[in-house]
């Protein structure tokens, strides 16, 4: 049994398995992050989970900036995520006409806590 556990740990290490740290608790968000959470709830939660890994119509956004790449394969950067939010991509609608620069910055600040 001990040998199986060691082999499982080794396999996970070789395969690059790593857990994503949990999101920052909502009661620990600063004012900008809390505002971004409100933006998320107003515009994103219908298609994306933020605090679980389960996908909805779109992929979960938990850990979006804790990974090197987005689900699309693009680099996980503020610029790439902003472009996707503003201009849309595939099934994701563009939100450029629905959110202003402050909302976008607040949303990015929140996404960094996930």
matplotlib code that plots the C-alpha trace (Angstrom):
import matplotlib.pyplot as plt

x = [0.0, 2.8, 4.5, 1.3, 1.0, 4.6, 4.1, 1.0, 2.8, 5.7, 3.3, 1.5, 4.8, 6.0, 2.7, 2.8, -0.2, -0.5, -3.4, -4.5, -4.7, -8.2, -9.6, -9.3, -12.3, -14.9, -14.7, -11.0, -11.3, -10.2, -12.6, -11.5, -11.7, -15.1, -16.3, -14.9, -16.8, -20.0, -19.1, -18.5, -21.9, -23.6, -21.9, -20.0, -21.6, -24.3, -21.6, -18.6, -18.0, -15.5, -15.1, -15.3, -13.7, -16.9, -17.6, -20.9, -21.5, -18.0, -14.9, -14.5, -12.4, -11.0, -7.2, -7.3, -4.2, -2.5, -2.0, 0.4, -2.2, -5.9, -8.3, -7.9, -4.1, -3.3, -1.0, -2.8, -2.2, -4.2, -4.0, -5.3, -8.1, -9.1, -9.3, -11.5, -13.8, -14.0, -14.2, -15.5, -14.1, -16.0, -19.2, -18.3, -20.0, -18.2, -18.8, -17.0, -20.3, -21.5, -18.6, -16.4, -12.6, -13.1, -15.4, -12.8, -10.0, -12.1, -13.0, -9.4, -8.4, -11.1, -10.1, -6.5, -8.0, -9.4]
y = [0.0, 2.4, 1.6, 2.4, 5.8, 6.7, 5.7, 7.8, 10.8, 10.3, 10.0, 13.2, 15.0, 13.8, 14.6, 18.2, 17.8, 20.6, 22.0, 25.5, 27.4, 28.3, 31.7, 34.6, 34.5, 37.0, 38.7, 39.3, 41.2, 44.8, 47.4, 47.1, 43.3, 43.4, 45.8, 43.3, 40.5, 42.6, 43.1, 39.3, 38.6, 41.1, 40.0, 36.7, 34.3, 33.1, 31.3, 31.0, 29.6, 31.6, 29.7, 26.1, 24.2, 23.1, 24.5, 26.1, 27.3, 28.5, 27.3, 27.9, 31.0, 29.7, 30.0, 31.8, 33.9, 31.1, 29.1, 29.9, 29.6, 30.2, 27.4, 28.8, 28.2, 31.9, 33.3, 34.2, 37.9, 41.0, 42.1, 38.8, 38.4, 42.1, 41.6, 38.6, 40.4, 43.5, 41.9, 38.4, 35.1, 32.1, 31.7, 34.5, 37.7, 41.0, 43.2, 46.3, 48.2, 47.0, 47.7, 50.8, 50.9, 51.0, 48.0, 46.1, 47.0, 45.9, 42.7, 41.9, 42.6, 40.1, 37.5, 37.7, 36.5, 33.3]
z = [0.0, 0.9, -2.4, -4.4, -2.6, -3.4, -7.0, -7.3, -5.8, -8.2, -11.2, -10.2, -9.9, -13.3, -14.9, -13.6, -11.3, -8.9, -7.0, -7.3, -4.0, -3.0, -3.9, -1.5, 0.9, -0.1, 3.3, 2.7, -0.6, -0.7, -2.1, -5.7, -5.6, -4.0, -6.7, -9.3, -7.6, -8.1, -11.8, -12.1, -10.6, -12.9, -16.2, -15.8, -13.4, -15.7, -17.8, -15.5, -12.1, -10.0, -6.8, -8.0, -10.9, -12.4, -15.9, -16.8, -20.4, -20.3, -18.3, -14.6, -14.0, -10.7, -10.8, -14.1, -13.3, -11.3, -14.5, -17.3, -20.0, -20.4, -21.5, -25.1, -24.9, -24.9, -22.2, -19.0, -18.9, -18.1, -21.7, -23.1, -20.5, -21.1, -24.8, -24.4, -22.0, -24.2, -27.7, -26.9, -28.3, -29.8, -27.7, -25.2, -26.0, -26.1, -23.0, -24.4, -24.6, -21.2, -18.8, -18.5, -17.8, -14.0, -14.0, -16.2, -13.8, -10.8, -12.5, -13.3, -9.7, -8.6, -11.1, -9.7, -6.3, -7.7]

ax = plt.figure().add_subplot(projection="3d")
ax.plot(x, y, z, "-o")
ax.set_aspect("equal")
plt.show()
